[in-house]
Amino acid sequence: MALDNNRSELRRIWTIAWPASISFLLFTALNLVDMKWIGFLGTEPVAAVSLCGNIISVIFGLTGILYTGTLALIARFIGAKDDSSSANSLAHALFLGGLLGVILAVGGWLGTPALIGFFQLEPQVHDYAVIYMRLIFIFFMVISCSTPLWSAFMAAGDTRTPLMLSVVVVLVNAVLDPVFIFDRGEMLVGFFGWGVVGAALATLISETMGTGILFALMFTRRFPAARPRFSSLEPREMWRILKIGIPASIAMISRPLSTVILQKILAMFGSGPLAGFGIGLRWIGLNWIFFGGMGVAVSALTGQYLGSKEPERADRMVRKGLVVGLIFQCLSSFIYFVYAPELVAFMEDSRGTVEAGAAFMRWVSVSFFFSSLGGIAGAAMAGAGDTRPVMVISILANWILKLPLAWALALPFGMGVNGIWQAMFYSLVFEGAAMLYWYRKGTWKTKKV
């Protein structure tokens, strides 16, 4: 009987995780393809887009306010079979999404020059980064509006419908990229010749189309949760979402925001390390494809089990996820460590870029044995709505440990770029180990939402 239960839990995890992982794979592959196309334009465009990549990760963290809060609540209500509360929460989340989207678009467009100016980049890199980032802020207005609907699908365990939508978005983006980036006669399909601007526009157009389809699905039978009711908006219900989502968002932002600050130190060593870092980040993003899918499954199932008053079943499910994660990480880290130079050179093969990017990937590949498994534990706590410990651990790892240590190792101790990589390694190890420790305390099992 125990063996059957084990198989049942693993099957539920896998059923939710694999479509989510493939969705993440598609978007990660798209980022790699974007970088490959932009790599043909030279080191300066690559450096600009690499810098913006970490800023984009910070903004994605802001959408975690909506994603985590909505997912935790709707998963609980699905487990408790409470459609009325589910519909009410989703309506408030959509309102908050629209509000956040407008703030990001307007504030981001106006504030981009000051934001990029903070890094004191080379003039050409600066100009590329400003126009690219402004268009991406408009893209995030679209993302904020659609995030609550993505959360509803994930909370219900329906990751196949978002996968099909992701396929459409990625294919449209992949077709538009070379057409917009290159001029006529270049790369066979070039037409407009807009460079990095074209890459940003391709992303904006494809994602806007995807969001439109997602809202249309809300009025069909494919929508897996109760449809939102917009009869009235209550501050108390909005605060219920924010109370869970804000700590989760701060945790999501801490690492990429501290990395953005870290890039100011990295920029002192030239465009090569900056470009190598950006390429390395995109390659190691493939590692998070699997763990992103696992995180979605663990969060959704944890919320559902707690909603149906089965905390011990949730715990057993998470532990099985950790074992599967460890097996996968052994293979992933081996590939990154051994083939790091070749992976970086595939994108941009200048010596400075390859040396810096390969060293970064090797340090981080070892730290994944802690950070990836800690991510699964953090996903369980997020699904339970217990997001404050995750926030505190993330702040300690990234702001109290990583940034001061990176500055000290790189400059006063004279270790240069390698000192930055080592600081990131220690930060990731601490963050993952602390997350696993807090998960084992078990306070998430009794969290009220």
Backbone torsions as a table, in degrees:
resi	resn	phi	psi	omega
1	MET	NA	-41.7	179.4
2	ALA	-62.4	-39.0	179.0
3	LEU	-63.4	-41.0	177.3
4	ASP	-61.7	-41.0	178.2
5	ASN	-63.7	-40.4	177.9
6	ASN	-60.0	-46.0	179.5
7	ARG	-63.7	-38.7	-179.9
8	SER	-63.7	-44.0	-179.8
9	GLU	-65.6	-45.5	179.6
10	LEU	-63.4	-36.1	178.5
11	ARG	-65.7	-41.7	178.7
12	ARG	-64.1	-43.2	177.4
13	ILE	-59.9	-48.6	-175.3
14	TRP	-66.1	-39.0	-179.5
15	THR	-59.9	-37.7	178.9
16	ILE	-82.8	-37.7	-170.0
17	ALA	-73.6	-40.2	-170.6
18	TRP	-68.4	-39.9	176.5
19	PRO	-66.3	-36.9	177.8
20	ALA	-63.8	-41.1	178.9
21	SER	-63.4	-41.0	179.5
22	ILE	-66.9	-35.9	175.0
23	SER	-60.6	-46.4	177.2
24	PHE	-62.7	-37.8	178.8
25	LEU	-61.2	-43.0	-178.8
26	LEU	-61.2	-45.0	-178.1
27	PHE	-73.6	-32.9	175.7
28	THR	-68.1	-42.7	176.9
29	ALA	-61.0	-37.6	178.3
30	LEU	-63.7	-41.1	176.6
31	ASN	-62.0	-40.3	178.2
32	LEU	-65.5	-40.7	178.2
33	VAL	-65.2	-42.7	175.6
34	ASP	-54.2	-48.3	-178.3
35	MET	-64.4	-36.6	178.3
36	LYS	-63.9	-46.1	177.8
37	TRP	-61.5	-45.7	-178.6
38	ILE	-66.1	-29.6	177.7
39	GLY	-58.1	-28.1	177.7
40	PHE	-69.3	-17.9	-179.3
41	LEU	-83.9	-16.2	177.9
42	GLY	121.4	174.4	-176.0
43	THR	-66.6	-38.7	-176.4
44	GLU	-63.3	-47.4	175.0
45	PRO	-61.3	-38.1	177.7
46	VAL	-62.7	-43.8	179.3
47	ALA	-62.0	-40.8	-179.4
48	ALA	-64.6	-47.6	-178.7
49	VAL	-68.8	-33.1	176.9
50	SER	-63.0	-44.8	178.0
51	LEU	-60.5	-46.4	-179.4
52	CYS	-64.2	-28.4	-178.9
53	GLY	-58.5	-40.1	179.2
54	ASN	-74.7	-33.3	174.6
55	ILE	-63.6	-40.5	178.2
56	ILE	-61.0	-39.7	178.2
57	SER	-62.0	-36.0	176.9
58	VAL	-63.4	-44.9	-178.4
59	ILE	-66.5	-38.3	174.3
60	PHE	-56.8	-35.8	177.6
61	GLY	-60.7	-33.5	177.4
62	LEU	-64.1	-35.7	177.9
63	THR	-68.4	-13.9	175.1
64	GLY	-62.6	-23.5	174.3
65	ILE	-55.6	-43.4	-178.0
66	LEU	-83.1	-43.4	-174.8
67	TYR	-61.7	-54.7	-174.4
68	THR	-70.2	-43.4	-179.9
69	GLY	-61.9	-43.5	-179.6
70	THR	-68.2	-45.0	-178.6
71	LEU	-61.7	-46.6	-177.4
72	ALA	-61.1	-43.4	-178.0
73	LEU	-70.1	-49.1	-176.0
74	ILE	-66.7	-37.0	176.9
75	ALA	-61.6	-41.9	177.2
76	ARG	-61.2	-45.5	-176.7
77	PHE	-67.9	-33.5	175.8
78	ILE	-66.3	-43.2	177.3
79	GLY	-61.5	-35.3	-179.7
80	ALA	-88.3	-2.3	-178.3
81	LYS	58.3	45.0	-178.7
82	ASP	-111.8	84.5	-176.4
83	ASP	-67.0	-34.8	-177.7
84	SER	-63.3	-46.6	178.9
85	SER	-66.9	-36.0	178.4
86	SER	-62.4	-46.4	179.4
87	ALA	-63.5	-39.5	-179.8
88	ASN	-65.3	-44.0	179.8
89	SER	-63.9	-40.5	-179.0
90	LEU	-66.6	-38.7	178.1
91	ALA	-61.4	-44.4	179.4
92	HIS	-67.4	-35.7	178.8
93	ALA	-66.3	-38.1	178.6
94	LEU	-66.1	-38.3	176.1
95	PHE	-62.5	-46.2	179.4
96	LEU	-63.4	-35.3	177.9
97	GLY	-63.2	-43.9	177.6
98	GLY	-63.1	-41.0	179.7
99	LEU	-64.7	-45.8	179.3
100	LEU	-63.5	-38.0	-179.9
101	GLY	-61.7	-43.7	178.9
102	VAL	-64.4	-43.1	179.7
103	ILE	-60.6	-44.1	-179.1
104	LEU	-65.4	-43.4	-176.4
105	ALA	-66.2	-49.2	-176.9
106	VAL	-71.2	-50.4	-178.7
107	GLY	-64.0	-38.8	-179.6
108	GLY	-67.3	-42.1	179.9
109	TRP	-62.2	-44.4	-178.4
110	LEU	-72.5	-34.1	-173.4
111	GLY	-93.3	-5.6	-176.2
112	THR	-58.3	-45.4	-179.1
113	PRO	-57.8	-41.4	178.8
114	ALA	-68.4	-38.1	-179.7
115	LEU	-63.0	-49.4	-179.3
116	ILE	-70.5	-33.9	179.0
117	GLY	-62.7	-25.1	179.5
118	PHE	-57.6	-29.8	-173.9
119	PHE	-86.1	-8.6	177.4
120	GLN	51.4	57.2	-176.5
121	LEU	-82.3	166.8	170.1
122	GLU	-60.0	145.9	-171.9
123	PRO	-52.4	-44.8	-176.9
124	GLN	-68.7	-40.6	177.2
125	VAL	-62.3	-41.3	178.9
126	HIS	-58.4	-47.3	-176.8
127	ASP	-64.9	-42.8	177.3
128	TYR	-59.9	-44.2	-174.9
129	ALA	-66.3	-38.5	-176.8
130	VAL	-63.1	-51.3	-175.9
131	ILE	-69.9	-36.8	178.1
132	TYR	-62.4	-45.4	-175.3
133	MET	-68.9	-35.5	179.0
134	ARG	-61.7	-43.0	179.2
135	LEU	-67.8	-34.4	178.9
136	ILE	-67.0	-32.7	176.6
137	PHE	-63.2	-36.0	175.5
138	ILE	-66.9	-39.3	175.7
139	PHE	-56.2	-37.7	-177.8
140	PHE	-73.5	-20.5	172.5
141	MET	-63.2	-39.3	177.9
142	VAL	-67.3	-44.9	-177.8
143	ILE	-62.0	-41.8	-178.0
144	SER	-62.2	-37.6	-179.6
145	CYS	-68.8	-30.8	-175.9
146	SER	-93.1	-15.2	-174.8
147	THR	-56.6	-44.1	179.2
148	PRO	-59.4	-33.6	179.0
149	LEU	-71.0	-39.9	173.4
150	TRP	-57.8	-42.9	-178.9
151	SER	-61.6	-39.2	-179.8
152	ALA	-63.6	-42.8	176.6
153	PHE	-61.1	-45.9	-178.2
154	MET	-64.8	-41.9	-179.1
155	ALA	-61.2	-33.8	179.6
156	ALA	-82.0	-6.5	-177.9
157	GLY	82.3	9.6	177.9
158	ASP	-93.7	94.4	177.5
159	THR	-103.7	-4.5	-179.3
160	ARG	-75.9	-40.2	178.2
161	THR	-62.6	-48.0	174.5
162	PRO	-58.8	-32.5	177.4
163	LEU	-62.1	-47.3	179.8
164	MET	-61.2	-38.5	177.8
165	LEU	-67.1	-39.1	178.7
166	SER	-61.3	-38.9	178.3
167	VAL	-58.5	-45.0	-179.6
168	VAL	-62.9	-48.0	-177.7
169	VAL	-61.4	-45.3	-177.4
170	VAL	-66.6	-41.0	179.0
171	LEU	-63.3	-42.9	178.3
172	VAL	-62.8	-44.3	179.0
173	ASN	-62.2	-43.5	-178.3
174	ALA	-62.9	-35.2	178.6
175	VAL	-72.3	-42.0	-175.8
176	LEU	-74.0	-30.5	-174.8
177	ASP	-50.2	-64.5	-176.7
178	PRO	-65.3	-30.7	178.7
179	VAL	-63.3	-41.2	-178.1
180	PHE	-82.2	-34.6	-173.7
181	ILE	-74.8	-43.9	-170.5
182	PHE	-103.0	157.4	179.9
183	ASP	-84.2	171.7	179.7
184	ARG	-59.1	135.3	179.6
185	GLY	89.1	-11.9	178.6
186	GLU	-95.1	137.8	176.4
187	MET	52.4	29.9	175.5
188	LEU	68.4	-45.2	-174.2
189	VAL	-108.9	6.0	179.4
190	GLY	-61.1	148.9	-179.0
191	PHE	-145.4	-56.4	-171.6
192	PHE	-86.3	-32.8	178.8
193	GLY	69.5	38.3	-176.6
194	TRP	-91.6	-0.6	175.6
195	GLY	61.3	-134.5	-177.2
196	VAL	-64.9	-27.2	175.6
197	VAL	-63.7	-40.4	178.3
198	GLY	-62.1	-38.0	177.9
199	ALA	-62.8	-43.4	179.5
200	ALA	-65.9	-40.6	-179.7
201	LEU	-65.8	-38.8	177.7
202	ALA	-60.5	-42.0	178.1
203	THR	-64.5	-44.6	-178.3
204	LEU	-63.0	-45.6	-177.2
205	ILE	-66.1	-46.4	-177.3
206	SER	-66.2	-39.5	-178.7
207	GLU	-71.4	-33.9	176.3
208	THR	-63.6	-41.6	177.0
209	MET	-62.2	-43.8	179.2
210	GLY	-62.2	-39.2	178.5
211	THR	-64.8	-39.1	177.1
212	GLY	-60.7	-42.8	177.9
213	ILE	-64.2	-40.4	-178.9
214	LEU	-61.5	-43.0	178.0
215	PHE	-66.7	-34.9	177.9
216	ALA	-65.1	-36.0	179.4
217	LEU	-64.5	-23.8	-179.1
218	MET	-61.6	-22.4	-177.6
219	PHE	-104.1	18.1	178.7
220	THR	-120.1	175.0	179.2
221	ARG	-72.0	-14.1	-179.7
222	ARG	-73.5	-15.8	-179.9
223	PHE	-72.8	122.1	-167.1
224	PRO	-87.8	-9.2	-177.8
225	ALA	-114.5	173.6	176.3
226	ALA	-66.5	136.8	-178.7
227	ARG	-66.9	143.9	-177.8
228	PRO	-66.4	147.3	175.6
229	ARG	-117.2	123.7	-174.4
230	PHE	-103.7	36.3	-177.3
231	SER	-65.9	-40.3	179.2
232	SER	-157.4	155.5	178.8
233	LEU	-113.1	128.0	-177.3
234	GLU	-115.5	124.8	177.6
235	PRO	-54.6	-33.6	-179.1
236	ARG	-63.7	-40.4	-179.3
237	GLU	-71.3	-36.8	176.9
238	MET	-64.6	-39.7	178.4
239	TRP	-65.6	-31.2	178.0
240	ARG	-61.1	-41.0	177.2
241	ILE	-69.2	-45.5	-176.4
242	LEU	-66.8	-33.4	-178.0
243	LYS	-62.4	-33.9	175.9
244	ILE	-85.5	-41.9	-171.0
245	GLY	-75.1	-35.4	-176.2
246	ILE	-64.1	-49.8	176.6
247	PRO	-59.9	-38.6	178.3
248	ALA	-63.7	-40.2	179.3
249	SER	-65.8	-42.3	177.5
250	ILE	-60.6	-40.7	177.5
251	ALA	-63.8	-42.2	179.5
252	MET	-67.0	-32.6	-177.5
253	ILE	-80.1	-31.2	-170.6
254	SER	-54.0	-47.9	-177.1
255	ARG	-68.2	-53.6	-179.4
256	PRO	-66.1	-33.5	179.3
257	LEU	-68.2	-42.3	176.9
258	SER	-65.0	-31.1	177.3
259	THR	-70.0	-34.6	174.6
260	VAL	-60.9	-45.1	177.0
261	ILE	-64.0	-38.2	178.7
262	LEU	-60.1	-33.0	-179.5
263	GLN	-66.9	-21.9	174.8
264	LYS	-65.2	-39.4	174.5
265	ILE	-68.0	-43.6	-178.5
266	LEU	-62.4	-36.7	-179.0
267	ALA	-62.9	-21.4	177.7
268	MET	-64.5	-19.7	-176.5
269	PHE	-99.9	9.1	172.9
270	GLY	102.4	178.1	-176.4
271	SER	-73.4	-29.6	-177.6
272	GLY	-59.7	-55.0	176.9
273	PRO	-60.2	-36.2	179.6
274	LEU	-64.6	-43.6	178.6
275	ALA	-67.5	-42.4	179.3
276	GLY	-62.4	-38.2	177.6
277	PHE	-63.1	-45.9	180.0
278	GLY	-62.8	-41.3	178.0
279	ILE	-65.8	-44.4	178.4
280	GLY	-59.1	-40.5	178.8
281	LEU	-60.8	-39.5	-179.3
282	ARG	-69.5	-37.0	177.2
283	TRP	-67.9	-45.0	-178.3
284	ILE	-71.5	-14.9	172.7
285	GLY	-59.5	-25.0	176.9
286	LEU	-62.6	-31.6	178.0
287	ASN	-62.3	-34.6	-177.1
288	TRP	-80.2	-6.4	175.4
289	ILE	-61.9	-53.0	179.5
290	PHE	-63.4	-48.3	-176.0
291	PHE	-72.6	-25.3	172.9
292	GLY	-65.3	-43.8	176.5
293	GLY	-63.9	-41.8	175.6
294	MET	-61.2	-40.0	-179.9
295	GLY	-63.2	-41.7	177.3
296	VAL	-61.1	-47.2	-179.2
297	ALA	-62.8	-45.9	-178.2
298	VAL	-64.9	-42.7	179.3
299	SER	-62.4	-48.3	-177.7
300	ALA	-63.1	-46.9	-177.3
301	LEU	-69.1	-36.7	176.8
302	THR	-60.6	-46.7	178.6
303	GLY	-61.9	-43.0	-179.9
304	GLN	-65.4	-42.9	180.0
305	TYR	-66.4	-38.4	177.4
306	LEU	-69.1	-34.8	176.7
307	GLY	-64.9	-31.2	178.4
308	SER	-95.5	14.2	175.3
309	LYS	63.5	44.4	178.6
310	GLU	-127.7	64.2	-176.2
311	PRO	-65.1	-35.1	-178.8
312	GLU	-69.6	-31.8	176.3
313	ARG	-67.6	-37.6	176.0
314	ALA	-61.3	-42.8	-179.7
315	ASP	-62.5	-44.2	178.9
316	ARG	-62.2	-39.9	-179.6
317	MET	-63.1	-43.6	-179.3
318	VAL	-64.5	-42.1	-179.5
319	ARG	-61.7	-37.9	176.1
320	LYS	-65.7	-38.0	176.9
321	GLY	-62.8	-37.1	179.3
322	LEU	-65.4	-39.1	178.9
323	VAL	-64.7	-46.2	178.8
324	VAL	-62.0	-40.7	179.5
325	GLY	-62.0	-39.7	179.8
326	LEU	-64.3	-41.3	179.2
327	ILE	-61.8	-45.9	-179.8
328	PHE	-63.4	-40.5	-175.3
329	GLN	-65.0	-32.1	177.5
330	CYS	-58.9	-44.9	179.8
331	LEU	-68.9	-46.1	-177.2
332	SER	-61.2	-47.8	-178.0
333	SER	-64.1	-36.5	177.5
334	PHE	-60.1	-46.2	-178.9
335	ILE	-63.5	-46.7	-179.4
336	TYR	-62.0	-42.6	-175.9
337	PHE	-67.6	-42.3	-174.4
338	VAL	-78.4	-39.7	-170.9
339	TYR	-107.4	17.5	-177.4
340	ALA	-55.3	-48.6	-178.6
341	PRO	-60.1	-42.0	-179.2
342	GLU	-65.8	-38.0	-179.7
343	LEU	-65.6	-42.5	179.0
344	VAL	-67.3	-45.1	-177.7
345	ALA	-63.2	-26.9	177.9
346	PHE	-60.6	-32.6	-178.9
347	MET	-86.4	-45.2	-177.5
348	GLU	-160.0	118.6	-163.7
349	ASP	-102.7	19.1	175.3
350	SER	-68.8	149.1	-171.2
351	ARG	-59.7	-45.6	-178.3
352	GLY	-62.4	-38.9	179.2
353	THR	-66.1	-46.4	-176.1
354	VAL	-66.4	-44.9	-177.9
355	GLU	-62.4	-46.0	-178.5
356	ALA	-68.4	-45.4	-177.6
357	GLY	-65.7	-39.1	-179.4
358	ALA	-67.7	-42.4	178.7
359	ALA	-62.2	-42.0	177.9
360	PHE	-59.6	-48.1	-176.9
361	MET	-63.4	-36.4	-178.7
362	ARG	-69.2	-42.8	177.0
363	TRP	-61.2	-46.1	-175.2
364	VAL	-69.5	-33.2	-177.9
365	SER	-61.0	-32.2	178.7
366	VAL	-75.5	-39.2	-178.7
367	SER	-65.8	-20.6	-177.8
368	PHE	-61.3	-24.3	179.0
369	PHE	-61.2	-24.3	176.8
370	PHE	-98.4	-50.1	-171.4
371	SER	-68.8	-37.2	-179.2
372	SER	-66.8	-44.7	179.3
373	LEU	-69.5	-36.0	174.3
374	GLY	-62.2	-31.3	177.3
375	GLY	-64.9	-36.6	176.5
376	ILE	-65.3	-44.1	177.8
377	ALA	-62.1	-40.7	178.2
378	GLY	-65.0	-35.0	177.7
379	ALA	-64.4	-38.1	177.6
380	ALA	-63.8	-44.1	179.1
381	MET	-65.3	-36.9	177.7
382	ALA	-65.7	-41.0	177.6
383	GLY	-63.4	-27.6	176.7
384	ALA	-82.6	-8.7	-176.3
385	GLY	83.0	7.8	-178.5
386	ASP	-95.3	76.2	-169.3
387	THR	-100.2	-10.8	-177.8
388	ARG	-67.1	-43.7	176.8
389	PRO	-59.3	-38.1	178.1
390	VAL	-61.2	-41.1	178.8
391	MET	-62.7	-48.4	-177.0
392	VAL	-62.1	-45.0	-179.8
393	ILE	-62.2	-42.2	-179.5
394	SER	-64.6	-40.9	178.4
395	ILE	-64.5	-45.2	179.8
396	LEU	-60.6	-44.8	-176.1
397	ALA	-67.0	-42.0	-169.8
398	ASN	-94.1	-31.2	-175.4
399	TRP	-104.9	-34.2	-179.8
400	ILE	-87.2	-33.1	-177.4
401	LEU	-100.2	-58.9	-168.7
402	LYS	-64.7	-52.8	-173.7
403	LEU	-63.9	-52.1	178.7
404	PRO	-60.9	-38.8	-178.6
405	LEU	-68.2	-39.6	178.6
406	ALA	-61.7	-45.0	178.5
407	TRP	-61.8	-45.6	-177.0
408	ALA	-64.8	-45.9	-177.6
409	LEU	-69.7	-39.3	-175.9
410	ALA	-72.8	-39.2	-171.3
411	LEU	-107.4	-71.7	-178.5
412	PRO	-57.9	-39.1	-179.6
413	PHE	-85.5	-5.9	172.5
414	GLY	70.2	23.3	-178.9
415	MET	-86.7	-9.4	177.1
416	GLY	64.5	-142.7	-176.4
417	VAL	-60.9	-36.8	-179.5
418	ASN	-63.4	-29.8	175.5
419	GLY	-64.4	-35.5	177.4
420	ILE	-65.5	-43.8	-179.9
421	TRP	-62.8	-39.9	-179.7
422	GLN	-66.6	-38.4	177.4
423	ALA	-62.0	-39.9	177.4
424	MET	-64.4	-39.1	177.8
425	PHE	-59.2	-51.1	-178.2
426	TYR	-63.0	-37.3	179.6
427	SER	-64.2	-45.9	-178.5
428	LEU	-66.2	-38.6	178.0
429	VAL	-63.5	-46.8	179.7
430	PHE	-61.6	-45.8	-176.9
431	GLU	-61.4	-45.6	-179.3
432	GLY	-66.1	-43.6	-179.2
433	ALA	-64.7	-41.6	180.0
434	ALA	-65.5	-37.1	179.7
435	MET	-65.4	-42.4	178.5
436	LEU	-64.6	-39.7	178.6
437	TYR	-62.2	-46.2	-177.4
438	TRP	-68.3	-34.6	176.4
439	TYR	-60.2	-42.4	-177.4
440	ARG	-66.8	-20.5	176.4
441	LYS	-64.2	-29.8	172.2
442	GLY	82.6	9.0	-178.6
443	THR	-66.1	-22.6	-179.8
444	TRP	-64.2	-23.2	-177.2
445	LYS	-66.9	-24.1	-177.0
446	THR	-112.4	15.3	-178.0
447	LYS	-69.6	129.0	175.8
448	LYS	-93.6	142.0	179.4
449	VAL	-123.5	NA	NA
